[in-house]
């Protein structure tokens, strides 16, 4: 799979938020943003795998769709595609990175939960506060996934590169 070597984490976040705001669900928006920004040469139909994972997995309210999208996106990069044992190094790494994302998400939301119902229970669903929180969670999770991918694959974060060049001027 071809992967773009230099990516802006800020743009990943912005694109995920824009996709969500323009009609994709959280999970779809995250996967689409990762695919676009890393210029992955995989079919757009992959976004469809995320459709049922949105709104806490098919509107069930269980795990947040943004986190579900992050898990799927990590699987694109680090998951296995061949039958092998449970100790396959690829799947072990993918599981470890998924665990990292899960634990980060619980803390980063400030709500110590991954459950969509818990994350949104304080909101009147007919008002925009719920939507705005979901946009934010989608963007921040897309950014974290991008950071993990960049770190693990030794890619360049264009935001850090840009920051370094402005500091030396």
N, C-alpha and C positions, 0 to 999 in steps of 0.2 A: 504494500500500500504506500503510495506517495503521500508525504506529509510536508507541508510548508515549514521551513526551518526557522522563520522569524515571524512571531505573532504578537499582536498587541492584546494584552489581557483586558485593558480598558475597552477596546473595540468588541471583544468577545462579550463582555458584560452589556455594553450598549446595544449590540445587535440582538442579544437574547431578550432584553427588555423591549426593544422595538418589535420583535417578532411576537412577543406576548401581547403587547398593546395593539397589534394589528390583526389579531385573530387566532394565532396558534395558542394552544394550551401551554402551560408552563413546561411540561416535559418535552413537547414537540419543539418549542422555542429554543430550549437549551441544546437539544441535539442538532437542530438546524444551524445554530450559531457556531457550535463546535465544528460541524462539518464544513461550513463556509470559511471560517477563519483559518482553519488548518488545511483548507483546500484538499479535502479528502476525496480520492477518486473512487467513491462508492456511490451506489445508486441513491437518488433522493427518496426512494421508497423506504429506506432505513428510517426516515422520520416517522413513517407510518407505524413502525414498531412501538413508538413512544405514545401513540394516540390513546391507547387503552390504559396507560400508566398515569395519565393526567388526573387532576382533582383527587389525589389520594387513591389512585388505581380504580378507574371506572366510576368515579363519584362516590366511592365507598368511604372516603374520608380517612383512610388508613395512612400510609406513608406519603408525605408531601410529594406532589408530582415533580417539583423542581429537583428534589433529591433523587427521585426515580430516574429522571432524565440524566442526572450526573452519573448515576450508577451505570446506565446504558452507555453513556459516552465513554466512560472509563473502559467498559467492555470492548468497545470498538478498537481501542488502542492496545489494551493489555489482555483481553480475553482470548480464550483458545477457540479454535475452529475445527480441531481434530479430536477424535475420541482418544482419551488417555486416562490415566489413573488420577485419583484425587490429590496425589502429591505432585502432579505436574507443575513444574516451576512457574509456568505462565499463569495457571489458575491460582496458585498460591499468591503470586504477586498481585494479581487482579483483586483477589479477596482482601489482601492487606491494604491496597489503595482504596477500595470501597469502604473498608472499616475506617480508614483515616478520614474520608469524606463524610461519612456518617457522624463520627464523633465531632468533627469540625462544625457540621451543620447544627447539631444540637446546641453547641455553645454560641455560634455566630448569630443565631436567631434571637438569642436572649431568652428563649422560652424552654430550654432544656428538653426539647421534644422533637420528634420527626413526624408526628401524627398531624395530618391536615386538620382534623377536627379540633385538636388542642391548639394548633397555631392560629386558627381563625375563630375560635369560640367567642371572643370578645366583640366581634364585629356584627353589625346589622348587615346581613348579606345584600340588602337592597341598596346600600350606600357604597361609595367608591373606596372606602378605607380598605376593605378586603382586597379589592382589585390592586390597589397601590402596594399593599404588603406583598401580594403574590408577584407583582412585577419586580419588586426589590429582591425577594428571595430567589427568583429565577435568575436575575442578573448576577447577584453575588455568588450563587452556586455555579453558574457558568464560568465566572472568573476563577473560582477556586479550582474547578476541573482543569481549566486552561493552565493554571499555575502548576498543578500536579503533573500534567502531561509535559509541559515545558521542562520542569525539573527532572522528571524521570527519563525523558528522551534526550536530554542535553541540548534542547533548542534554545533560541534566543527570545527573551521577552523584550519586544521593541520599546515598551514603556521604560524599562530599566536602562536600555541602551540610550534612549532619548534623554533620560534624566542625567546620565553620566556625561553626555556631550554638553548639556547646558551648564553643568557644574564646572567644567574645565574652561568654559569661555570667559 
